[in-house]
Structure formats: C-alpha cells, structure tokens
Amino acid sequence: MRTTSKTIGCSLGERLTTLVDGVELVRLIDRDSMSDPEIAAAREQGVRVLRRRNLECYLLDDEVLAALCAEKGHPELAPDRYRHATKR
C-alpha cells in the first residue's frame, strides 16, 4: 500500500477515536481537480468535500478578511461590499 498523507491521517484519526472518548473522525478535503464522479465517490465513502477548489480560498474569503479587519479595529480596510456588516 502506498503511504500518503491521507492514509497517515486516517490511521491516526482512527487511533484517536479508539483512545479518546468523544472524538469524532471527520475526513475533509478540498475539490482540487476532482471530477464530479470522483467527488461523488469520496462522499459515498463518508469524506466531506469542500465546495471550493482549494482550502486556501476559505482563508482569503472576503467575509473572513472583513471580520479580521473589524476585529483589529480597521473596518475601513475591509472589502467594499462587506464594510457595512463589520460596523459596530
């Protein structure tokens, strides 16, 4: 069997669920270049597939950036369409 980060993560996650009560294993991947049939197959195996191609897209989301700007006291730096949502 070829060892990948996915197989290593599953092995570790499965061990954690048996060692620690209350731990739930959730497999989460981004879309990358997956086709619709590949996504469907992953979901059938219990893997959660993000709607966006890359996980990093969520980190650079306008809403996330606007919330960060507001939290740091600079709502004027937020993307235009989210400025109104960050005013306190």
Secondary structure, 3 states (H helix, E strand, C coil): CCCCHHHHHHHHHHHHHHHCCCCCCCEEECCCCCCHHHHHHHHHCCEEECCCCCCHHHHCCHHHHHHHHHHCCCHHHCCHHHHHHHCC
